[in-house]
Amino acid sequence: MRAGPRWHRATDRKDEEMAKVAFLGLGVMGYPMAGHLAKAGHEVTVYNRTAAKAEAWVKEYGGAAAATPAEAAAGADFVMACVGNDDDLRQVCMGETGAFAGMTPGALFVDHTTVSAKVTAEMYAAAKAAGLDFVDAPVSGGQAGAQNGVLSIMCGGDQPAYEAAEPVMQAYGKSIKRLGDSGAGQLTKMVNQICIAGLVQALSEGLAFAEKAGLDGRAVVEVIAGGAAGSWQMVNRHGTMIDGAFDHGFAIDWMRKDLGICLATGNEIGASLPVTALVDQFYKDVQNMGGARWDTSALIKRLR
């Protein structure tokens, strides 16, 4: 097994270590995240299930595209993934065309997908059996955070693996922290989604109340955002919620997937999540209104 990644120093970026990186999954998050890696000077090969998206990325950022995860991962020091769900992660990791088959022993897989702790445990064990390292590193900050390179990244895994991956993740992360052993990153992301669900519902109720009371919602938020009621959701979403603009950010379909993981894990560990369960059903109502791909802030639509 290699003793850590095979990094080299770029001659024109003396203070930074450049790596050979594969990035799997070029959705609304992965596309700009991979772009930040390329702009930072890393040697990037991308894979996407829809090849045209990978070709477009290469045209924009350079680097290379591969036909399979295994081909993308061949010779890479780091393999980053940001795909859809548990099954998608298994598909890009496992099998003859999966990334693990193409990775060199000692290389490191970083999973930015929000998935269950169960699949994280499976992939960590499979990686270790193949002589690889694995860090679960789900992200928060939405599409804007990915585009601006200021994501919050919550990590779980072995300390040396995290320490190796952290400098590379700085290309698109503003707050990066290891929370514990494998799975701790995913559990922390569950906490994040639990908190967001309650916040968005409370903000929706508050803004709907203001409308019914004849108040100017923007003026109300200007006053209260700096006090105890303030939140990122309030500052960044109140205007679009008032305007009924929900064509940005994180889709309700994905939020319900995440909340399903939270509720299932809560049942497993004996954690009570009554508000989360209720808001999940409210999101189901919005799906039934045709809002499956609307931003999560569309909860206010139920109240109008």
C-alpha positions in Angstrom: 0.0 0.0 0.0 1.2 3.5 -0.8 2.1 5.7 2.1 -0.4 8.5 1.3 -1.3 10.2 -2.0 1.2 10.7 -4.8 1.1 14.5 -4.9 3.3 16.8 -6.8 4.0 20.4 -6.5 2.9 22.6 -9.4 5.8 24.8 -10.5 3.6 27.9 -10.7 1.7 27.3 -7.4 4.6 26.7 -5.0 2.5 26.9 -1.9 -0.1 24.3 -2.9 0.2 20.6 -3.5 -1.5 19.4 -6.7 -3.2 16.0 -7.0 -4.6 13.7 -9.6 -8.3 13.7 -8.9 -11.3 11.9 -10.3 -14.8 13.4 -9.8 -17.9 11.2 -10.2 -21.2 12.9 -10.7 -21.7 16.3 -12.4 -25.1 17.4 -11.1 -25.9 20.9 -9.8 -23.4 20.3 -7.0 -20.8 18.2 -8.6 -20.3 20.1 -11.8 -19.1 23.3 -10.0 -17.2 21.4 -7.3 -15.2 19.6 -9.9 -14.7 22.9 -11.7 -13.1 24.4 -8.5 -10.7 21.5 -8.4 -9.6 22.1 -11.9 -9.3 25.9 -11.3 -7.1 25.1 -8.2 -4.7 23.4 -10.5 -5.5 19.7 -9.8 -5.4 17.2 -12.6 -9.1 16.3 -12.9 -10.8 13.4 -14.8 -14.6 13.4 -14.6 -17.3 10.8 -15.0 -21.0 11.4 -15.4 -23.8 8.9 -16.2 -24.9 11.2 -19.0 -21.7 11.5 -21.1 -22.7 14.8 -22.7 -22.5 16.5 -19.3 -19.0 15.3 -18.8 -18.0 16.5 -22.3 -19.5 19.9 -21.6 -17.5 20.1 -18.3 -14.2 19.2 -20.1 -15.0 21.9 -22.7 -15.4 24.4 -19.9 -12.7 23.4 -17.5 -10.2 21.2 -19.4 -9.1 17.9 -17.9 -10.5 14.7 -19.2 -13.7 12.6 -19.2 -13.9 8.8 -18.7 -16.5 6.3 -19.8 -16.7 4.5 -16.5 -16.0 5.3 -12.8 -13.2 2.7 -12.9 -11.5 4.5 -15.9 -11.9 7.9 -14.2 -10.3 6.5 -11.0 -7.4 4.8 -12.6 -4.2 6.3 -11.2 -6.0 9.0 -9.2 -4.8 10.0 -5.7 -8.3 11.1 -4.8 -11.7 10.0 -6.1 -14.6 12.4 -5.2 -18.2 11.4 -5.7 -21.4 13.5 -5.5 -24.3 11.4 -6.8 -27.9 10.9 -6.0 -28.6 8.2 -3.4 -27.5 4.9 -1.8 -27.9 2.9 -5.0 -26.1 5.5 -7.1 -23.2 5.4 -4.7 -23.0 1.6 -4.8 -23.0 1.7 -8.6 -20.2 4.1 -8.9 -18.1 2.3 -6.3 -18.6 -1.4 -6.9 -18.4 -3.9 -9.7 -16.0 -4.3 -12.6 -16.7 -0.7 -13.8 -16.9 0.8 -10.3 -14.3 3.2 -9.0 -12.9 0.8 -6.4 -11.9 -1.6 -9.2 -9.8 1.2 -10.9 -8.2 2.7 -7.9 -4.6 2.0 -6.8 -4.2 0.7 -3.3 -3.5 3.6 -0.9 -5.8 6.0 -2.9 -8.6 7.8 -1.1 -12.3 7.9 -1.9 -14.3 10.9 -0.7 -18.1 10.6 -0.8 -19.9 14.0 -0.9 -23.3 12.3 -1.5 -25.9 12.5 1.2 -26.6 8.8 1.9 -27.5 6.5 4.7 -25.1 5.5 7.4 -25.7 1.9 6.3 -24.3 2.3 2.8 -21.5 4.4 4.2 -20.5 1.5 6.5 -20.7 -0.9 3.5 -18.5 1.3 1.3 -16.0 1.9 4.0 -15.6 -1.8 4.6 -15.4 -2.5 0.9 -12.8 0.2 0.4 -10.7 -1.1 3.3 -10.8 -4.6 1.9 -9.4 -3.3 -1.4 -6.6 -1.4 0.4 -8.3 2.0 -0.1 -9.2 4.8 2.3 -12.8 6.2 2.5 -14.1 9.4 3.9 -17.8 10.3 4.1 -18.1 14.0 3.5 -21.6 15.2 2.8 -22.0 18.9 2.0 -24.3 21.8 2.9 -24.7 25.1 1.2 -26.7 24.3 -1.8 -26.1 25.1 -5.4 -24.9 28.6 -4.6 -22.4 27.3 -2.1 -21.0 24.8 -4.7 -20.8 27.5 -7.3 -19.0 29.9 -5.0 -16.8 27.3 -3.4 -18.0 28.0 0.1 -19.6 24.7 1.1 -19.7 23.3 4.6 -18.3 19.8 4.6 -18.9 17.4 7.5 -16.6 14.4 7.5 -16.3 11.0 9.0 -13.4 8.5 8.6 -9.9 7.7 9.7 -7.9 10.7 10.9 -5.0 10.3 8.5 -7.4 9.9 5.5 -9.2 13.1 6.5 -6.0 15.0 6.9 -5.0 13.9 3.4 -8.3 14.9 1.8 -8.9 18.2 3.7 -6.5 20.3 1.6 -8.0 19.1 -1.6 -11.6 19.8 -0.4 -10.5 23.4 0.4 -11.0 24.0 -3.4 -14.8 24.2 -2.8 -15.2 24.1 1.0 -15.3 27.0 3.5 -15.9 25.0 6.7 -14.5 21.5 6.7 -14.4 19.4 9.9 -14.0 15.7 10.9 -16.7 14.8 13.3 -15.5 11.3 14.1 -15.1 7.8 12.7 -16.7 6.5 9.5 -20.3 7.5 9.3 -20.0 10.6 11.5 -20.2 12.9 8.5 -23.5 11.4 7.3 -25.0 11.5 10.8 -24.0 15.2 11.1 -25.7 15.9 7.7 -28.8 14.3 9.1 -28.7 16.8 12.0 -28.3 19.5 9.4 -31.4 18.4 7.4 -33.5 18.0 10.6 -32.7 21.6 11.6 -33.4 23.0 8.1 -36.8 21.2 7.9 -38.0 22.9 11.0 -36.5 26.3 10.1 -38.1 26.4 6.7 -41.5 25.4 8.0 -41.3 28.1 10.7 -40.2 30.7 8.2 -43.0 29.7 5.9 -45.6 30.1 8.7 -44.1 33.4 9.8 -44.1 34.9 6.2 -47.6 33.6 5.5 -48.8 35.1 8.8 -47.3 38.4 7.9 -49.1 38.4 4.5 -52.5 37.6 6.2 -51.9 40.4 8.7 -51.2 42.9 5.9 -47.6 43.4 6.8 -44.7 44.0 4.3 -42.8 40.7 4.6 -39.5 42.2 3.5 -39.7 45.0 6.0 -40.6 42.5 8.8 -37.5 40.4 7.9 -35.3 43.4 7.8 -36.2 44.1 11.5 -36.2 40.5 12.9 -33.3 38.9 10.9 -30.7 40.4 13.1 -32.4 39.1 16.3 -33.1 35.8 17.8 -35.3 34.7 14.9 -32.6 35.2 12.3 -31.2 32.3 10.2 -29.5 31.6 6.9 -32.9 30.5 5.5 -34.5 33.8 6.5 -31.7 36.0 5.1 -31.3 34.1 1.8 -34.8 32.7 1.1 -37.4 35.2 2.4 -37.4 37.3 -0.8 -37.9 34.4 -3.2 -40.5 32.9 -0.9 -42.5 36.2 -0.9 -42.1 36.3 -4.7 -43.1 32.7 -5.2 -39.8 31.9 -7.0 -38.8 28.3 -6.4 -36.7 27.5 -9.4 -33.4 27.4 -7.5 -31.6 25.6 -4.7 -32.3 22.1 -3.4 -35.2 20.2 -4.8 -38.0 18.9 -2.6 -37.5 15.4 -4.1 -34.0 15.3 -2.7 -35.0 16.8 0.6 -37.6 14.1 1.1 -34.9 11.5 0.3 -32.7 13.0 3.0 -35.6 13.3 5.6 -36.4 9.6 4.9 -32.8 8.8 5.9 -33.2 10.9 9.0 -36.4 9.3 10.1 -35.2 5.8 9.5 -32.0 6.4 11.4 -34.0 8.1 14.2 -36.1 4.9 14.5 -32.9 2.8 14.6 -31.3 4.8 17.4 -34.4 5.7 19.4 -34.4 9.5 18.6 -37.8 11.2 18.5 -38.3 13.4 15.4 -41.9 14.5 15.5 -41.4 17.9 13.7 -39.2 16.3 11.1 -41.9 13.7 10.4 -44.6 16.4 10.1 -42.5 18.6 7.8 -41.7 15.5 5.6 -45.5 15.1 5.1 -45.8 18.8 4.3 -43.2 18.3 1.6 -45.2 15.4 0.3 -48.2 17.8 0.0 -46.0 20.1 -2.1 -44.9 17.2 -4.3 -48.6 16.5 -4.9 -49.1 20.1 -5.9 -46.6 19.5 -8.7 -43.6 20.9 -6.8 -41.3 17.9 -6.7 -38.5 19.9 -8.4 -39.2 23.2 -6.6 -36.8 24.5 -4.0 -37.4 23.4 -0.4 -38.5 26.9 0.5 -41.7 26.1 -1.5 -43.3 24.9 1.8 -45.0 28.3 1.9 -47.1 27.3 -1.1 -49.2 25.1 1.3 -50.1 28.0 3.4 -51.4 30.3 0.6 
